[in-house]
Amino acid sequence: MAVERIRPNPESNTHPPAHRRGPLRKAAPAWFLPPAALLVLLWAVPLASLTWRGLRAGALPFIIDPMVVEALRLSLVTSTLAALLVVLTGTPLAYALSRWEFRGRRVVEVLIDLTLVLPPSVAGVALLIAFGRRGVLGPALSAVGISLPFTTAAVVMAQMFVAAPFFVRAARLGFDAVDAQMEEAATTEGANAWQLFRFVMFPLAGRGLMGGLVLCWTRALGEFGATILFAGNMAGRTQTMPLAIYLGFERDVGVALALSVLLLFVSSVLLLGLRRLERAADLA
């Protein structure tokens, strides 16, 4: 049976509930503004101050430094790989949590929430205890010639560990928002499990998946605590931009400021690009 790709229609009653909202009003009640403005200022003032001081410190000489270029390259490569692996493994998990009841489901949900709130340093220690040379799985990995700690692979694993919950939670909300009637209609028409996922669930949950990818990728890009404990801080091998910033503070505050501005700029570009893709997917 051929199943056509289903696209959400903004004017249709079958549009996912998460997309439904009333028209935006031109003005909010006055008593909303002070507390909201305080939170916005808490975000905006430090970032603006960082950008201003970093540019004053003379960022260009540090940005073109080979160590900085290598750290930026490693950060982009590892965070992209981590995000892709999370999408490949997290999408089936989010779909299963959204649509199936299975033994151990509550345990998986607790694991997702726990890794979401766990301090990154604790995550790094846990990864080291599990996969270190003397860890729980260390001897078995060594027997087949695999050594994970203090390698680029360890960077990717640390990024996946801390960033995956953001994607899984957002993707699950996306699948939850799909109208059950759409699923029932496709099943009635004879769609199998793969066709149902590929042509109905996946397109309609696209906004949630793209939003999860944005959160996952940017969280992986900024990962520090788990990486330094599990992968170390070796230039050209495990030293990502957050680690280079940490090392820069020990040498020169100006270096750290310049690197922070660079990472802020790269993260902003990635966020804006992915948000544009998210809006395009929403309108498609």
Backbone torsions as a table, in degrees:
resi	resn	phi	psi	omega
1	MET	NA	135.1	178.2
2	ALA	-92.4	125.8	179.3
3	VAL	-112.8	123.9	-179.1
4	GLU	-76.6	147.4	175.1
5	ARG	-65.7	129.5	-177.3
6	ILE	-97.9	129.0	178.4
7	ARG	-111.8	135.9	178.6
8	PRO	-64.3	137.0	179.1
9	ASN	-107.9	116.1	-176.7
10	PRO	-57.3	-24.1	-177.3
11	GLU	-99.5	4.5	-176.4
12	SER	-96.1	151.2	175.8
13	ASN	-71.7	-12.9	180.0
14	THR	-90.2	5.6	177.9
15	HIS	-65.1	139.3	-176.9
16	PRO	-53.6	136.9	-177.1
17	PRO	-56.8	-30.6	-178.1
18	ALA	-64.4	-18.6	-178.1
19	HIS	-92.9	-8.3	-176.1
20	ARG	-80.9	133.2	174.3
21	ARG	-161.2	159.5	178.5
22	GLY	-77.1	172.4	178.4
23	PRO	-64.7	144.2	179.3
24	LEU	-70.5	131.3	178.3
25	ARG	-84.8	156.2	-175.1
26	LYS	-78.9	-22.8	-176.8
27	ALA	-144.6	140.2	177.4
28	ALA	-93.7	158.2	175.2
29	PRO	-57.4	144.1	-174.1
30	ALA	-59.5	-33.9	-176.0
31	TRP	-75.2	-8.4	174.2
32	PHE	-78.2	-28.9	-167.4
33	LEU	-68.4	-46.5	-176.7
34	PRO	-58.6	-51.3	-179.8
35	PRO	-65.3	-37.1	178.4
36	ALA	-65.2	-41.1	-179.8
37	ALA	-64.7	-36.2	178.8
38	LEU	-60.9	-43.7	-179.5
39	LEU	-67.7	-41.7	177.8
40	VAL	-61.2	-41.9	178.5
41	LEU	-65.5	-34.7	177.5
42	LEU	-60.8	-33.0	176.4
43	TRP	-82.3	-46.1	-168.3
44	ALA	-74.0	-42.5	-174.7
45	VAL	-62.7	-48.9	178.4
46	PRO	-61.5	-41.1	-178.8
47	LEU	-67.3	-41.2	177.6
48	ALA	-65.4	-40.0	179.4
49	SER	-64.9	-42.0	178.4
50	LEU	-60.9	-45.7	-179.7
51	THR	-62.7	-44.5	-178.4
52	TRP	-64.5	-48.5	-178.8
53	ARG	-68.0	-36.6	179.5
54	GLY	-65.2	-41.3	177.9
55	LEU	-68.6	-35.6	177.0
56	ARG	-65.5	-30.8	-178.3
57	ALA	-72.5	-10.2	-179.5
58	GLY	83.7	77.6	-172.3
59	ALA	-75.2	-31.6	-170.0
60	LEU	-57.0	-47.0	-179.2
61	PRO	-59.1	-34.2	-179.3
62	PHE	-78.8	-33.7	-176.9
63	ILE	-65.3	-35.7	-177.9
64	ILE	-89.1	3.9	176.5
65	ASP	-64.9	137.0	-178.3
66	PRO	-56.0	-37.3	179.1
67	MET	-63.1	-41.0	-179.8
68	VAL	-68.1	-43.8	179.2
69	VAL	-60.8	-41.6	180.0
70	GLU	-68.0	-39.6	178.2
71	ALA	-65.0	-40.4	178.0
72	LEU	-65.6	-43.9	178.0
73	ARG	-59.6	-46.1	-179.6
74	LEU	-63.4	-40.1	179.1
75	SER	-62.1	-46.2	-178.6
76	LEU	-65.7	-42.2	-178.5
77	VAL	-66.2	-49.4	-176.3
78	THR	-69.2	-40.1	-179.9
79	SER	-68.0	-36.4	176.9
80	THR	-66.2	-44.5	178.5
81	LEU	-63.4	-42.4	178.9
82	ALA	-62.4	-43.3	-179.8
83	ALA	-63.9	-41.5	179.0
84	LEU	-64.3	-41.9	178.9
85	LEU	-66.1	-37.3	178.0
86	VAL	-65.8	-40.8	178.1
87	VAL	-62.5	-43.6	-178.6
88	LEU	-65.3	-37.5	-178.3
89	THR	-94.5	-31.2	-175.7
90	GLY	-80.5	-29.0	179.3
91	THR	-63.0	-49.5	176.2
92	PRO	-60.1	-37.7	179.6
93	LEU	-65.3	-45.4	179.3
94	ALA	-62.6	-39.8	179.5
95	TYR	-65.0	-42.3	179.4
96	ALA	-64.5	-42.4	179.6
97	LEU	-66.6	-30.6	-178.6
98	SER	-78.5	-35.0	-168.6
99	ARG	-117.5	-13.9	-174.7
100	TRP	-122.1	149.1	171.6
101	GLU	-108.0	119.7	-177.0
102	PHE	-143.6	159.9	-179.2
103	ARG	-65.5	133.7	-178.8
104	GLY	89.0	4.2	-177.6
105	ARG	-61.2	-43.5	-179.8
106	ARG	-65.2	-35.4	178.6
107	VAL	-64.4	-42.0	178.6
108	VAL	-63.2	-42.0	179.3
109	GLU	-62.5	-40.3	177.9
110	VAL	-65.0	-40.2	178.6
111	LEU	-60.9	-42.0	179.5
112	ILE	-63.2	-47.5	179.9
113	ASP	-65.6	-37.4	-178.2
114	LEU	-66.7	-45.8	179.3
115	THR	-68.0	-22.8	178.2
116	LEU	-70.7	-36.9	-175.7
117	VAL	-101.1	-7.2	-177.1
118	LEU	-67.1	134.0	176.1
119	PRO	-59.3	137.4	-178.5
120	PRO	-56.2	-33.0	178.8
121	SER	-65.0	-38.2	177.0
122	VAL	-66.2	-38.4	176.8
123	ALA	-61.1	-40.9	178.6
124	GLY	-63.5	-43.2	178.0
125	VAL	-63.4	-42.3	179.7
126	ALA	-61.9	-43.2	177.9
127	LEU	-63.8	-39.0	180.0
128	LEU	-67.6	-41.2	178.6
129	ILE	-66.3	-34.0	-178.3
130	ALA	-79.8	-45.1	-171.0
131	PHE	-114.5	2.8	178.5
132	GLY	-67.1	167.8	-177.8
133	ARG	-58.7	-34.2	177.7
134	ARG	-108.2	17.8	-179.3
135	GLY	-80.9	-174.0	-177.4
136	VAL	-59.9	-44.5	-178.8
137	LEU	-101.7	0.4	-177.1
138	GLY	-56.5	-51.4	-179.9
139	PRO	-59.5	-39.8	179.6
140	ALA	-65.9	-39.8	177.8
141	LEU	-68.0	-40.7	179.2
142	SER	-63.2	-32.9	-178.9
143	ALA	-63.5	-27.0	179.1
144	VAL	-105.5	14.7	175.1
145	GLY	79.3	24.7	-179.4
146	ILE	-110.3	127.5	175.5
147	SER	-129.8	112.6	-172.9
148	LEU	-91.5	-43.1	-175.4
149	PRO	-59.7	143.7	175.9
150	PHE	62.0	37.6	174.5
151	THR	-129.1	168.2	176.7
152	THR	-63.7	-33.3	176.7
153	ALA	-61.0	-35.3	178.0
154	ALA	-65.6	-35.1	176.4
155	VAL	-60.8	-47.2	-179.4
156	VAL	-62.8	-42.7	179.8
157	MET	-63.0	-42.5	178.6
158	ALA	-63.2	-41.9	178.6
159	GLN	-64.9	-41.4	177.6
160	MET	-63.0	-41.7	-176.7
161	PHE	-59.1	-45.4	-174.7
162	VAL	-86.4	-24.2	-173.9
163	ALA	-96.0	-26.2	-174.8
164	ALA	-57.9	-40.8	-179.2
165	PRO	-58.0	-32.4	179.4
166	PHE	-64.0	-41.6	179.9
167	PHE	-70.9	-45.8	-175.4
168	VAL	-62.0	-42.9	-179.7
169	ARG	-65.0	-43.8	179.9
170	ALA	-67.2	-41.3	179.8
171	ALA	-65.4	-39.2	179.0
172	ARG	-63.8	-42.8	176.4
173	LEU	-60.1	-36.5	177.5
174	GLY	-63.6	-44.5	178.2
175	PHE	-68.4	-37.4	178.1
176	ASP	-62.0	-29.4	-175.3
177	ALA	-77.8	-11.9	-179.5
178	VAL	-71.8	130.0	-179.3
179	ASP	-60.6	127.6	-179.2
180	ALA	-61.1	-26.4	179.4
181	GLN	-65.5	-32.5	176.7
182	MET	-65.2	-40.9	178.5
183	GLU	-65.2	-44.1	-179.9
184	GLU	-65.1	-39.1	-179.9
185	ALA	-64.4	-43.0	179.0
186	ALA	-64.8	-40.0	179.1
187	THR	-65.9	-40.1	178.5
188	THR	-62.8	-34.6	179.2
189	GLU	-76.3	-3.8	175.5
190	GLY	101.2	12.7	180.0
191	ALA	-69.7	134.8	175.3
192	ASN	-82.1	-178.8	-174.7
193	ALA	-61.4	-41.2	-179.1
194	TRP	-68.7	-43.3	179.1
195	GLN	-63.4	-39.0	178.3
196	LEU	-61.6	-43.8	-179.7
197	PHE	-69.8	-47.4	-171.8
198	ARG	-69.7	-41.9	-171.2
199	PHE	-104.3	-11.6	-178.9
200	VAL	-118.9	-63.3	-172.9
201	MET	-66.8	-48.2	-175.8
202	PHE	-61.7	-48.0	178.7
203	PRO	-63.0	-41.6	-176.8
204	LEU	-73.0	-24.0	178.2
205	ALA	-95.2	10.5	-174.4
206	GLY	-57.6	-36.8	-178.9
207	ARG	-64.8	-44.6	178.6
208	GLY	-64.4	-40.2	179.4
209	LEU	-64.9	-43.3	-179.5
210	MET	-67.7	-40.2	176.3
211	GLY	-62.4	-39.8	176.8
212	GLY	-64.4	-37.9	178.0
213	LEU	-63.6	-41.1	178.1
214	VAL	-58.4	-50.1	-178.4
215	LEU	-64.5	-42.8	-177.3
216	CYS	-64.5	-49.0	-175.7
217	TRP	-63.8	-46.2	-178.3
218	THR	-69.6	-33.6	176.0
219	ARG	-67.0	-40.2	177.6
220	ALA	-65.2	-38.3	-179.4
221	LEU	-63.1	-34.1	-177.3
222	GLY	-97.3	7.4	-177.4
223	GLU	-64.1	136.4	-178.7
224	PHE	-131.8	-59.1	-169.5
225	GLY	-58.8	-52.3	-179.0
226	ALA	-66.5	-33.6	-178.1
227	THR	-67.2	-46.4	-175.2
228	ILE	-67.7	-29.8	-179.8
229	LEU	-82.8	-35.5	-176.0
230	PHE	-94.6	-34.2	-175.6
231	ALA	-109.7	-15.5	-179.4
232	GLY	80.9	-169.5	-175.2
233	ASN	-135.1	67.0	-177.4
234	MET	-105.2	120.5	-177.6
235	ALA	-57.4	133.2	178.1
236	GLY	80.7	-8.0	-176.7
237	ARG	-125.3	-49.1	-179.9
238	THR	-132.5	-0.8	-176.1
239	GLN	-83.6	97.8	176.1
240	THR	-84.7	177.5	-177.4
241	MET	-60.2	-44.7	177.8
242	PRO	-59.1	-36.9	178.4
243	LEU	-70.6	-36.1	177.3
244	ALA	-65.1	-35.6	176.6
245	ILE	-64.7	-43.7	178.5
246	TYR	-60.5	-43.7	178.2
247	LEU	-67.2	-34.0	179.7
248	GLY	-63.2	-33.6	178.0
249	PHE	-62.9	-30.6	179.6
250	GLU	-75.1	-23.6	-178.8
251	ARG	-96.4	-53.7	-174.7
252	ASP	-160.2	127.6	179.7
253	VAL	-60.8	-33.2	178.2
254	GLY	-61.2	-37.9	177.4
255	VAL	-63.1	-47.0	-179.5
256	ALA	-61.7	-40.4	178.7
257	LEU	-63.6	-44.6	-179.0
258	ALA	-63.9	-43.1	179.4
259	LEU	-66.2	-36.6	178.7
260	SER	-64.3	-42.7	177.8
261	VAL	-62.9	-40.5	179.1
262	LEU	-63.2	-45.7	179.4
263	LEU	-65.2	-37.9	176.7
264	LEU	-62.9	-41.0	179.4
265	PHE	-65.7	-46.7	-179.4
266	VAL	-62.9	-43.0	179.0
267	SER	-62.7	-39.8	179.6
268	SER	-65.0	-41.8	178.6
269	VAL	-63.0	-43.8	178.7
270	LEU	-62.4	-44.3	-179.7
271	LEU	-62.3	-46.0	-179.7
272	LEU	-63.1	-42.0	179.1
273	GLY	-63.9	-44.6	-179.4
274	LEU	-69.9	-33.3	177.1
275	ARG	-65.9	-36.7	176.8
276	ARG	-64.3	-41.6	176.5
277	LEU	-63.9	-38.2	179.2
278	GLU	-62.5	-45.0	179.2
279	ARG	-65.7	-37.4	178.5
280	ALA	-64.6	-41.0	178.8
281	ALA	-66.4	-34.1	-179.8
282	ASP	-68.7	-32.8	-178.6
283	LEU	-88.1	-15.0	-176.3
284	ALA	-67.9	NA	NA
